[in-house]
């Protein structure tokens, strides 16, 4: 029941180790996930205290962590579409996902590299399987349930501008 989305979060540490988390969000659709990412960017991952990146990113979000399930999320590489699809096949999802990959720099503690991508869920696609391709922020927002008078295209453009200014790489489907 309701709009169910997932956040796939991957941190690649300075040592090269990969640590993944997958979160389920009931009612986590529309601007909810992108706003959480903007909050992370605004902090510039400064880490003034010894704060776990997963705790920091998800602080204040209403999350049910799927980490409690007996599943090895670390075996997936969220840079790869097919591995995102496989991970999402184990999740309760009908309205898509946001994928965030954070790569810590070995020399620059304060400015890791960010990647963000969006995938459409089963209720968002008609003639293709769910999670089958990366979509733009605008496409993701366009497929989310809306309230009357909302202008998600403006939000999508603002999100893209802010994230691109921060150096974030957007994962999108390559044109054939």
N, CA, C and O atoms as a DFTB+ gen file, in Angstrom:
704 C
 N C O
     1  1       0.834      -1.170       0.000
     2  2       0.000       0.000       0.000
     3  2       0.883       1.239       0.000
     4  3       1.923       1.269       0.657
     5  1       0.472       2.237      -0.725
     6  2       1.180       3.507      -0.723
     7  2       2.392       3.514      -1.624
     8  3       2.726       2.514      -2.259
     9  1       3.035       4.647      -1.668
    10  2       4.217       4.821      -2.503
    11  2       5.426       4.312      -1.741
    12  3       5.732       4.792      -0.649
    13  1       6.118       3.329      -2.327
    14  2       7.267       2.706      -1.680
    15  2       8.484       2.904      -2.574
    16  3       8.483       2.524      -3.745
    17  1       9.502       3.497      -2.009
    18  2      10.733       3.758      -2.750
    19  2      11.913       3.184      -1.965
    20  3      11.782       2.785      -0.808
    21  1      13.060       3.156      -2.627
    22  2      14.274       2.688      -1.973
    23  2      15.406       3.664      -2.222
    24  3      15.476       4.318      -3.263
    25  1      16.278       3.745      -1.254
    26  2      17.527       4.476      -1.361
    27  2      18.631       3.432      -1.322
    28  3      18.747       2.682      -0.353
    29  1      19.441       3.381      -2.373
    30  2      20.614       2.526      -2.406
    31  2      21.809       3.436      -2.190
    32  3      22.081       4.309      -3.015
    33  1      22.520       3.242      -1.098
    34  2      23.620       4.115      -0.711
    35  2      24.899       3.298      -0.621
    36  3      24.963       2.299       0.096
    37  1      25.904       3.728      -1.345
    38  2      27.192       3.034      -1.364
    39  2      28.297       4.022      -1.031
    40  3      28.362       5.106      -1.611
    41  1      29.169       3.649      -0.096
    42  2      30.338       4.449       0.236
    43  2      31.572       3.612      -0.087
    44  3      31.748       2.509       0.432
    45  1      32.411       4.156      -0.946
    46  2      33.689       3.526      -1.260
    47  2      34.747       4.281      -0.478
    48  3      35.043       5.436      -0.785
    49  1      35.319       3.638       0.530
    50  2      36.259       4.288       1.425
    51  2      37.613       4.535       0.795
    52  3      37.918       4.048      -0.294
    53  1      38.417       5.308       1.512
    54  2      39.767       5.628       1.041
    55  2      40.601       4.369       0.817
    56  3      41.487       4.351      -0.037
    57  1      40.320       3.335       1.573
    58  2      41.086       2.090       1.440
    59  2      40.609       1.246       0.258
    60  3      41.237       0.244      -0.084
    61  1      39.506       1.648      -0.361
    62  2      38.942       0.879      -1.465
    63  2      37.818      -0.045      -1.031
    64  3      37.160      -0.659      -1.872
    65  1      37.592      -0.151       0.268
    66  2      36.518      -0.999       0.769
    67  2      35.160      -0.378       0.432
    68  3      34.995       0.842       0.464
    69  1      34.202      -1.231       0.112
    70  2      32.858      -0.769      -0.241
    71  2      31.893      -1.165       0.870
    72  3      31.915      -2.296       1.356
    73  1      31.052      -0.223       1.260
    74  2      30.038      -0.480       2.271
    75  2      28.705       0.036       1.736
    76  3      28.584       1.212       1.394
    77  1      27.717      -0.834       1.664
    78  2      26.408      -0.496       1.104
    79  2      25.319      -0.576       2.158
    80  3      25.393      -1.351       3.111
    81  1      24.312       0.248       1.953
    82  2      23.084       0.181       2.736
    83  2      21.925       0.339       1.749
    84  3      22.025       1.046       0.747
    85  1      20.832      -0.339       2.066
    86  2      19.607      -0.199       1.281
    87  2      18.498       0.143       2.258
    88  3      18.311      -0.533       3.270
    89  1      17.765       1.205       1.940
    90  2      16.696       1.665       2.803
    91  2      15.367       1.615       2.057
    92  3      15.292       1.895       0.861
    93  1      14.334       1.254       2.788
    94  2      12.972       1.264       2.271
    95  2      12.283       2.495       2.835
    96  3      12.380       2.774       4.031
    97  1      11.594       3.225       1.986
    98  2      10.876       4.406       2.445
    99  2       9.411       4.305       2.051
   100  3       9.068       4.380       0.871
   101  1       8.565       4.137       3.031
   102  2       7.131       4.208       2.798
   103  2       6.793       5.686       2.678
   104  3       7.101       6.455       3.588
   105  1       6.187       6.096       1.612
   106  2       5.855       7.487       1.317
   107  2       7.111       8.311       1.047
   108  3       7.095       9.525       1.250
   109  1       8.185       7.691       0.599
   110  2       9.433       8.409       0.355
   111  2       9.563       8.913      -1.064
   112  3      10.678       9.083      -1.556
   113  1       8.470       9.154      -1.722
   114  2       8.492       9.541      -3.127
   115  2       8.610      11.053      -3.291
   116  3       8.681      11.797      -2.313
   117  1       8.629      11.483      -4.540
   118  2       8.709      12.878      -4.966
   119  2      10.011      13.521      -4.517
   120  3      11.079      13.015      -4.862
   121  1       9.970      14.603      -3.773
   122  2      11.175      15.376      -3.447
   123  2      11.921      14.852      -2.229
   124  3      12.989      15.368      -1.899
   125  1      11.400      13.869      -1.574
   126  2      11.939      13.402      -0.296
   127  2      13.396      12.943      -0.415
   128  3      14.255      13.419       0.327
   129  1      13.675      12.036      -1.327
   130  2      15.041      11.530      -1.483
   131  2      15.995      12.590      -2.031
   132  3      17.084      12.757      -1.481
   133  1      15.629      13.312      -3.092
   134  2      16.544      14.358      -3.575
   135  2      16.866      15.417      -2.508
   136  3      17.988      15.920      -2.461
   137  1      15.904      15.753      -1.665
   138  2      16.176      16.740      -0.618
   139  2      17.189      16.206       0.390
   140  3      18.023      16.964       0.885
   141  1      17.129      14.918       0.698
   142  2      18.119      14.321       1.599
   143  2      19.517      14.414       0.988
   144  3      20.495      14.670       1.691
   145  1      19.601      14.205      -0.318
   146  2      20.903      14.308      -0.982
   147  2      21.421      15.747      -0.956
   148  3      22.615      15.973      -0.761
   149  1      20.537      16.710      -1.149
   150  2      20.955      18.114      -1.090
   151  2      21.469      18.474       0.305
   152  3      22.406      19.260       0.445
   153  1      20.851      17.894       1.331
   154  2      21.325      18.150       2.692
   155  2      22.749      17.607       2.863
   156  3      23.590      18.248       3.493
   157  1      23.006      16.445       2.308
   158  2      24.347      15.874       2.379
   159  2      25.349      16.770       1.662
   160  3      26.434      17.036       2.180
   161  1      24.985      17.234       0.472
   162  2      25.890      18.116      -0.277
   163  2      26.149      19.418       0.458
   164  3      27.269      19.929       0.447
   165  1      25.120      19.959       1.098
   166  2      25.291      21.239       1.776
   167  2      26.271      21.126       2.937
   168  3      26.895      22.113       3.326
   169  1      26.404      19.941       3.483
   170  2      27.368      19.739       4.565
   171  2      28.780      19.625       4.021
   172  3      29.753      19.775       4.759
   173  1      28.888      19.358       2.721
   174  2      30.165      19.106       2.046
   175  2      30.905      17.952       2.722
   176  3      32.125      17.823       2.626
   177  1      30.104      17.103       3.421
   178  2      30.665      15.913       4.057
   179  2      31.846      16.311       4.939
   180  3      32.874      15.635       4.983
   181  1      31.666      17.414       5.628
   182  2      32.747      18.011       6.427
   183  2      33.147      17.147       7.613
   184  3      34.301      17.174       8.039
   185  1      32.215      16.390       8.143
   186  2      32.467      15.506       9.270
   187  2      33.196      16.208      10.423
   188  3      34.300      15.799      10.782
   189  1      32.603      17.252      11.009
   190  2      33.261      17.917      12.128
   191  2      33.400      17.000      13.341
   192  3      34.268      17.203      14.190
   193  1      32.528      15.984      13.411
   194  2      32.611      14.993      14.474
   195  2      32.782      13.633      13.807
   196  3      32.717      13.516      12.583
   197  1      32.998      12.624      14.615
   198  2      33.101      11.271      14.054
   199  2      31.686      10.768      13.799
   200  3      31.132      10.014      14.599
   201  1      31.117      11.185      12.694
   202  2      29.749      10.826      12.334
   203  2      29.772       9.790      11.222
   204  3      30.420       9.980      10.193
   205  1      29.072       8.715      11.437
   206  2      28.948       7.690      10.409
   207  2      28.187       8.284       9.222
   208  3      27.146       8.914       9.410
   209  1      28.696       8.088       8.003
   210  2      28.068       8.688       6.812
   211  2      26.629       8.208       6.645
   212  3      25.775       8.977       6.202
   213  1      26.347       6.969       6.987
   214  2      24.983       6.460       6.842
   215  2      24.051       7.134       7.840
   216  3      22.927       7.503       7.499
   217  1      24.520       7.292       9.067
   218  2      23.713       7.981      10.065
   219  2      23.482       9.429       9.671
   220  3      22.373       9.944       9.807
   221  1      24.537      10.093       9.180
   222  2      24.408      11.495       8.802
   223  2      23.418      11.654       7.653
   224  3      22.531      12.505       7.708
   225  1      23.569      10.834       6.613
   226  2      22.732      10.961       5.429
   227  2      21.269      10.713       5.758
   228  3      20.387      11.387       5.225
   229  1      21.007       9.757       6.627
   230  2      19.636       9.353       6.893
   231  2      19.041      10.024       8.130
   232  3      17.888       9.767       8.477
   233  1      19.813      10.876       8.796
   234  2      19.323      11.553       9.989
   235  2      18.076      12.370       9.643
   236  3      18.079      13.172       8.709
   237  1      17.042      12.155      10.396
   238  2      15.812      12.908      10.180
   239  2      14.873      12.296       9.150
   240  3      13.758      12.783       8.967
   241  1      15.310      11.230       8.472
   242  2      14.433      10.555       7.528
   243  2      13.689       9.437       8.244
   244  3      14.214       8.841       9.184
   245  1      12.488       9.156       7.808
   246  2      11.719       8.063       8.378
   247  2      12.057       6.805       7.583
   248  3      11.405       6.497       6.586
   249  1      13.074       6.088       8.030
   250  2      13.580       4.952       7.276
   251  2      13.372       3.645       8.019
   252  3      13.501       3.565       9.241
   253  1      13.052       2.641       7.252
   254  2      13.110       1.276       7.762
   255  2      14.322       0.665       7.078
   256  3      14.277       0.382       5.881
   257  1      15.376       0.464       7.801
   258  2      16.607      -0.039       7.193
   259  2      16.439      -1.504       6.829
   260  3      16.019      -2.326       7.644
   261  1      16.778      -1.806       5.592
   262  2      16.733      -3.198       5.160
   263  2      18.016      -3.936       5.549
   264  3      18.162      -5.125       5.268
   265  1      18.931      -3.236       6.187
   266  2      20.175      -3.877       6.609
   267  2      19.919      -4.992       7.613
   268  3      20.737      -5.901       7.754
   269  1      18.811      -4.930       8.298
   270  2      18.488      -5.941       9.297
   271  2      18.160      -7.286       8.648
   272  3      18.289      -8.330       9.286
   273  1      17.747      -7.264       7.413
   274  2      17.432      -8.493       6.705
   275  2      18.731      -9.239       6.427
   276  3      19.760      -8.616       6.167
   277  1      18.693     -10.531       6.478
   278  2      19.879     -11.346       6.203
   279  2      20.227     -11.239       4.723
   280  3      19.840     -12.084       3.917
   281  1      20.957     -10.195       4.384
   282  2      21.317      -9.967       2.993
   283  2      22.666      -9.277       2.965
   284  3      22.929      -8.366       3.751
   285  1      23.504      -9.711       2.068
   286  2      24.820      -9.092       1.916
   287  2      24.737      -8.025       0.840
   288  3      24.990      -8.299      -0.333
   289  1      24.384      -6.811       1.234
   290  2      24.264      -5.714       0.274
   291  2      25.624      -5.345      -0.297
   292  3      25.702      -4.808      -1.402
   293  1      26.704      -5.625       0.441
   294  2      28.045      -5.230      -0.009
   295  2      28.507      -5.994      -1.244
   296  3      29.472      -5.587      -1.891
   297  1      27.849      -7.076      -1.578
   298  2      28.262      -7.814      -2.775
   299  2      27.839      -7.096      -4.061
   300  3      28.294      -7.455      -5.147
   301  1      26.978      -6.090      -3.946
   302  2      26.510      -5.359      -5.115
   303  2      27.358      -4.113      -5.354
   304  3      27.795      -3.454      -4.411
   305  1      27.580      -3.806      -6.615
   306  2      28.248      -2.564      -7.003
   307  2      27.180      -1.645      -7.564
   308  3      26.708      -1.848      -8.682
   309  1      26.795      -0.637      -6.796
   310  2      25.702       0.248      -7.199
   311  2      26.094       1.188      -8.335
   312  3      25.273       1.994      -8.773
   313  1      27.329       1.101      -8.818
   314  2      27.717       1.796     -10.055
   315  2      27.180       1.064     -11.282
   316  3      27.154       1.617     -12.382
   317  1      26.755      -0.174     -11.087
   318  2      26.311      -1.026     -12.189
   319  2      24.787      -1.184     -12.161
   320  3      24.215      -1.601     -11.154
   321  1      24.144      -0.846     -13.276
   322  2      22.681      -0.922     -13.354
   323  2      22.165      -2.320     -13.040
   324  3      21.212      -2.467     -12.276
   325  1      22.782      -3.350     -13.618
   326  2      22.284      -4.713     -13.406
   327  2      22.379      -5.128     -11.933
   328  3      21.556      -5.910     -11.458
   329  1      23.366      -4.617     -11.216
   330  2      23.490      -4.957      -9.797
   331  2      22.483      -4.176      -8.949
   332  3      22.019      -4.669      -7.921
   333  1      22.150      -2.968      -9.378
   334  2      21.067      -2.224      -8.721
   335  2      19.747      -2.966      -8.910
   336  3      18.957      -3.099      -7.975
   337  1      19.517      -3.450     -10.134
   338  2      18.288      -4.215     -10.417
   339  2      18.202      -5.444      -9.526
   340  3      17.146      -5.742      -8.967
   341  1      19.316      -6.158      -9.393
   342  2      19.333      -7.364      -8.568
   343  2      19.035      -7.014      -7.106
   344  3      18.235      -7.692      -6.463
   345  1      19.656      -5.987      -6.588
   346  2      19.405      -5.572      -5.202
   347  2      17.939      -5.177      -5.025
   348  3      17.308      -5.553      -4.036
   349  1      17.396      -4.418      -5.982
   350  2      16.008      -3.964      -5.871
   351  2      15.010      -5.107      -6.007
   352  3      13.869      -4.986      -5.561
   353  1      15.421      -6.207      -6.615
   354  2      14.519      -7.360      -6.730
   355  2      14.226      -7.971      -5.351
   356  3      13.291      -8.760      -5.214
   357  1      15.007      -7.618      -4.344
   358  2      14.802      -8.108      -2.980
   359  2      14.081      -7.081      -2.112
   360  3      13.986      -7.255      -0.897
   361  1      13.569      -6.008      -2.728
   362  2      12.960      -4.909      -1.981
   363  2      11.484      -4.754      -2.328
   364  3      11.030      -5.170      -3.394
   365  1      10.751      -4.146      -1.403
   366  2       9.359      -3.787      -1.628
   367  2       9.360      -2.388      -2.249
   368  3       9.648      -1.408      -1.561
   369  1       9.044      -2.289      -3.531
   370  2       9.187      -1.020      -4.235
   371  2       8.161      -0.936      -5.348
   372  3       7.992      -1.886      -6.112
   373  1       7.475       0.197      -5.447
   374  2       6.598       0.417      -6.589
   375  2       6.812       1.776      -7.247
   376  3       6.285       2.011      -8.335
   377  1       7.574       2.683      -6.617
   378  2       7.746       4.021      -7.172
   379  2       9.197       4.431      -7.355
   380  3       9.514       5.618      -7.268
   381  1      10.078       3.487      -7.603
   382  2      11.431       3.834      -7.999
   383  2      12.438       3.942      -6.875
   384  3      12.151       3.677      -5.708
   385  1      13.641       4.348      -7.284
   386  2      14.752       4.392      -6.340
   387  2      15.721       5.510      -6.700
   388  3      15.816       5.937      -7.850
   389  1      16.436       5.968      -5.679
   390  2      17.558       6.861      -5.880
   391  2      18.807       6.100      -5.452
   392  3      18.839       5.472      -4.394
   393  1      19.829       6.169      -6.291
   394  2      21.094       5.503      -6.019
   395  2      22.140       6.585      -5.777
   396  3      22.299       7.497      -6.589
   397  1      22.852       6.481      -4.659
   398  2      23.906       7.431      -4.326
   399  2      25.191       6.649      -4.077
   400  3      25.226       5.723      -3.267
   401  1      26.249       7.044      -4.794
   402  2      27.567       6.441      -4.599
   403  2      28.514       7.556      -4.164
   404  3      28.664       8.566      -4.852
   405  1      29.143       7.357      -3.022
   406  2      30.087       8.332      -2.472
   407  2      31.456       7.670      -2.455
   408  3      31.642       6.620      -1.841
   409  1      32.406       8.290      -3.131
   410  2      33.763       7.760      -3.172
   411  2      34.679       8.721      -2.427
   412  3      34.888       9.860      -2.844
   413  1      35.211       8.240      -1.329
   414  2      36.115       9.076      -0.538
   415  2      37.463       9.179      -1.252
   416  3      37.967       8.205      -1.811
   417  1      38.023      10.368      -1.216
   418  2      39.310      10.621      -1.854
   419  2      40.430      10.310      -0.860
   420  3      40.357      10.698       0.306
   421  1      41.452       9.616      -1.321
   422  2      42.557       9.230      -0.440
   423  2      43.307      10.431       0.108
   424  3      43.857      10.362       1.207
   425  1      43.341      11.527      -0.631
   426  2      44.110      12.702      -0.212
   427  2      43.250      13.848       0.294
   428  3      43.703      14.636       1.124
   429  1      42.021      13.955      -0.189
   430  2      41.166      15.088       0.158
   431  2      40.018      14.595       1.037
   432  3      38.991      14.133       0.539
   433  1      40.206      14.700       2.333
   434  2      39.261      14.181       3.309
   435  2      37.890      14.844       3.215
   436  3      36.873      14.201       3.476
   437  1      37.854      16.120       2.847
   438  2      36.626      16.888       2.923
   439  2      35.749      16.839       1.682
   440  3      34.572      17.194       1.751
   441  1      36.290      16.409       0.553
   442  2      35.512      16.487      -0.675
   443  2      35.505      15.160      -1.429
   444  3      36.273      14.969      -2.372
   445  1      34.637      14.252      -1.009
   446  2      34.518      13.001      -1.760
   447  2      33.826      13.254      -3.103
   448  3      33.310      14.343      -3.354
   449  1      33.825      12.253      -3.939
   450  2      33.123      12.338      -5.221
   451  2      31.740      11.715      -5.033
   452  3      31.581      10.677      -4.391
   453  1      30.757      12.380      -5.610
   454  2      29.374      11.914      -5.498
   455  2      28.840      11.528      -6.867
   456  3      29.145      12.161      -7.877
   457  1      28.033      10.471      -6.874
   458  2      27.253      10.101      -8.048
   459  2      25.816       9.900      -7.579
   460  3      25.582       9.375      -6.491
   461  1      24.869      10.313      -8.388
   462  2      23.465      10.118      -8.058
   463  2      22.736       9.669      -9.316
   464  3      22.994      10.162     -10.415
   465  1      21.832       8.735      -9.135
   466  2      21.031       8.237     -10.259
   467  2      19.633       7.876      -9.790
   468  3      19.398       7.636      -8.605
   469  1      18.716       7.841     -10.737
   470  2      17.322       7.528     -10.436
   471  2      16.844       6.388     -11.331
   472  3      17.229       6.282     -12.495
   473  1      15.997       5.541     -10.753
   474  2      15.411       4.409     -11.478
   475  2      13.902       4.436     -11.266
   476  3      13.421       4.740     -10.174
   477  1      13.166       4.115     -12.324
   478  2      11.708       4.082     -12.247
   479  2      11.233       2.718     -11.759
   480  3      11.793       1.685     -12.124
   481  1      10.188       2.730     -10.927
   482  2       9.637       1.501     -10.372
   483  2       8.501       0.938     -11.202
   484  3       8.148       1.496     -12.242
   485  1       7.921      -0.174     -10.743
   486  2       6.863      -0.863     -11.485
   487  2       5.653       0.000     -11.846
   488  3       5.084      -0.168     -12.925
   489  1       5.251       0.916     -10.970
   490  2       4.091       1.760     -11.277
   491  2       4.440       2.922     -12.195
   492  3       3.552       3.643     -12.651
   493  1       5.733       3.109     -12.471
   494  2       6.184       4.252     -13.260
   495  2       6.427       3.917     -14.724
   496  3       6.581       4.822     -15.544
   497  1       6.465       2.641     -15.063
   498  2       6.813       2.241     -16.432
   499  2       5.665       1.462     -17.062
   500  3       4.893       0.803     -16.366
   501  1       5.564       1.545     -18.379
   502  2       4.510       0.853     -19.104
   503  2       5.056      -0.286     -19.966
   504  3       4.650      -1.438     -19.812
   505  1       5.974       0.042     -20.872
   506  2       6.430      -0.914     -21.874
   507  2       7.860      -1.396     -21.653
   508  3       8.549      -1.769     -22.602
   509  1       8.296      -1.386     -20.417
   510  2       9.654      -1.826     -20.102
   511  2       9.667      -2.355     -18.673
   512  3       8.802      -2.005     -17.870
   513  1      10.629      -3.181     -18.360
   514  2      10.708      -3.682     -16.985
   515  2      11.099      -2.555     -16.020
   516  3      11.766      -1.602     -16.421
   517  1      10.687      -2.661     -14.754
   518  2      11.100      -1.650     -13.786
   519  2      12.608      -1.686     -13.567
   520  3      13.241      -2.732     -13.709
   521  1      13.164      -0.552     -13.225
   522  2      14.588      -0.404     -12.904
   523  2      15.493      -0.770     -14.076
   524  3      16.649      -1.137     -13.865
   525  1      14.993      -0.680     -15.303
   526  2      15.742      -1.167     -16.468
   527  2      16.674      -0.123     -17.074
   528  3      17.506      -0.449     -17.922
   529  1      16.536       1.145     -16.638
   530  2      17.419       2.181     -17.191
   531  2      17.485       3.345     -16.225
   532  3      16.554       3.614     -15.465
   533  1      18.633       4.035     -16.282
   534  2      18.802       5.261     -15.511
   535  2      17.965       6.346     -16.166
   536  3      17.896       6.421     -17.392
   537  1      17.330       7.182     -15.362
   538  2      16.527       8.278     -15.896
   539  2      17.031       9.597     -15.311
   540  3      17.710       9.620     -14.285
   541  1      16.690      10.677     -15.975
   542  2      17.063      12.003     -15.488
   543  2      16.232      12.344     -14.255
   544  3      15.211      11.711     -13.986
   545  1      16.672      13.331     -13.525
   546  2      15.915      13.812     -12.367
   547  2      14.519      14.240     -12.810
   548  3      13.528      13.945     -12.142
   549  1      14.452      14.936     -13.941
   550  2      13.162      15.409     -14.447
   551  2      12.228      14.243     -14.754
   552  3      11.045      14.297     -14.420
   553  1      12.746      13.189     -15.388
   554  2      11.911      12.015     -15.676
   555  2      11.435      11.345     -14.387
   556  3      10.273      10.953     -14.271
   557  1      12.337      11.222     -13.433
   558  2      11.970      10.613     -12.155
   559  2      10.854      11.412     -11.488
   560  3       9.857      10.846     -11.042
   561  1      11.027      12.722     -11.424
   562  2      10.031      13.570     -10.776
   563  2       8.701      13.548     -11.541
   564  3       7.633      13.577     -10.929
   565  1       8.764      13.498     -12.851
   566  2       7.557      13.494     -13.678
   567  2       6.702      12.246     -13.407
   568  3       5.479      12.294     -13.538
   569  1       7.335      11.148     -13.035
   570  2       6.612       9.902     -12.799
   571  2       6.124       9.735     -11.369
   572  3       5.424       8.769     -11.067
   573  1       6.477      10.650     -10.495
   574  2       6.058      10.552      -9.098
   575  2       4.645      11.108      -8.929
   576  3       4.260      12.038      -9.639
   577  1       3.862      10.546      -7.991
   578  2       2.529      11.102      -7.732
   579  2       2.642      12.573      -7.356
   580  3       3.600      12.984      -6.703
   581  1       1.661      13.358      -7.772
   582  2       1.733      14.814      -7.574
   583  2       0.521      15.322      -6.807
   584  3      -0.557      14.728      -6.807
   585  1       0.756      16.441      -6.163
   586  2      -0.347      17.191      -5.580
   587  2      -0.686      18.318      -6.541
   588  3       0.161      18.747      -7.324
   589  1      -1.912      18.793      -6.484
   590  2      -2.357      19.844      -7.380
   591  2      -1.477      21.081      -7.244
   592  3      -1.199      21.541      -6.137
   593  1      -1.046      21.607      -8.376
   594  2      -0.275      22.840      -8.386
   595  2       1.219      22.662      -8.208
   596  3       1.960      23.644      -8.263
   597  1       1.685      21.442      -7.997
   598  2       3.123      21.241      -7.815
   599  2       3.860      21.406      -9.133
   600  3       3.343      21.059     -10.195
   601  1       5.051      21.931      -9.055
   602  2       5.880      22.111     -10.245
   603  2       7.179      21.350     -10.056
   604  3       8.198      21.929      -9.678
   605  1       7.141      20.059     -10.317
   606  2       8.308      19.216     -10.112
   607  2       9.391      19.458     -11.144
   608  3      10.559      19.181     -10.873
   609  1       9.042      19.968     -12.325
   610  2      10.060      20.258     -13.335
   611  2      11.011      21.351     -12.834
   612  3      12.222      21.265     -13.039
   613  1      10.462      22.369     -12.182
   614  2      11.297      23.440     -11.641
   615  2      12.215      22.877     -10.559
   616  3      13.405      23.191     -10.527
   617  1      11.664      22.047      -9.674
   618  2      12.484      21.429      -8.642
   619  2      13.586      20.579      -9.270
   620  3      14.737      20.644      -8.838
   621  1      13.248      19.788     -10.281
   622  2      14.234      18.916     -10.928
   623  2      15.373      19.732     -11.528
   624  3      16.538      19.356     -11.400
   625  1      15.051      20.832     -12.173
   626  2      16.097      21.687     -12.761
   627  2      16.969      22.316     -11.674
   628  3      18.186      22.408     -11.829
   629  1      16.348      22.745     -10.576
   630  2      17.117      23.329      -9.468
   631  2      18.017      22.265      -8.831
   632  3      19.178      22.536      -8.524
   633  1      17.485      21.066      -8.634
   634  2      18.277      19.967      -8.071
   635  2      19.480      19.674      -8.960
   636  3      20.607      19.557      -8.478
   637  1      19.229      19.557     -10.263
   638  2      20.322      19.277     -11.197
   639  2      21.375      20.377     -11.157
   640  3      22.571      20.087     -11.141
   641  1      20.948      21.628     -11.140
   642  2      21.902      22.737     -11.131
   643  2      22.755      22.715      -9.867
   644  3      23.974      22.867      -9.941
   645  1      22.130      22.527      -8.715
   646  2      22.875      22.514      -7.458
   647  2      23.839      21.332      -7.381
   648  3      24.974      21.480      -6.925
   649  1      23.393      20.175      -7.820
   650  2      24.267      19.006      -7.733
   651  2      25.410      19.080      -8.745
   652  3      26.529      18.666      -8.441
   653  1      25.145      19.595      -9.924
   654  2      26.208      19.735     -10.925
   655  2      27.239      20.757     -10.449
   656  3      28.441      20.554     -10.622
   657  1      26.775      21.852      -9.852
   658  2      27.697      22.849      -9.296
   659  2      28.606      22.246      -8.225
   660  3      29.747      22.676      -8.057
   661  1      28.099      21.258      -7.511
   662  2      28.883      20.625      -6.442
   663  2      29.863      19.592      -6.997
   664  3      30.672      19.038      -6.254
   665  1      29.789      19.334      -8.303
   666  2      30.663      18.330      -8.897
   667  2      30.071      16.935      -8.922
   668  3      30.756      15.979      -9.285
   669  1      28.819      16.805      -8.546
   670  2      28.159      15.507      -8.546
   671  2      27.985      14.998      -9.976
   672  3      27.568      15.739     -10.866
   673  1      28.305      13.745     -10.173
   674  2      28.074      13.120     -11.483
   675  2      26.686      12.494     -11.475
   676  3      26.345      11.733     -10.569
   677  1      25.894      12.816     -12.482
   678  2      24.572      12.219     -12.629
   679  2      24.685      10.977     -13.496
   680  3      25.256      11.014     -14.586
   681  1      24.140       9.887     -13.004
   682  2      24.134       8.637     -13.750
   683  2      22.874       8.659     -14.604
   684  3      21.764       8.644     -14.071
   685  1      23.032       8.693     -15.901
   686  2      21.877       8.683     -16.788
   687  2      22.103       7.682     -17.901
   688  3      23.234       7.295     -18.194
   689  1      21.011       7.270     -18.513
   690  2      21.077       6.318     -19.623
   691  2      21.813       6.933     -20.791
   692  3      21.533       8.067     -21.181
   693  1      22.740       6.203     -21.345
   694  2      23.463       6.667     -22.512
   695  2      22.590       6.516     -23.759
   696  3      21.907       5.504     -23.914
   697  1      22.606       7.505     -24.643
   698  2      21.858       7.445     -25.902
   699  2      22.504       6.409     -26.811
   700  3      23.725       6.255     -26.840
   701  1      21.662       5.710     -27.545
   702  2      22.188       4.709     -28.481
   703  2      22.494       5.322     -29.808
   704  3      22.945       4.628     -30.720
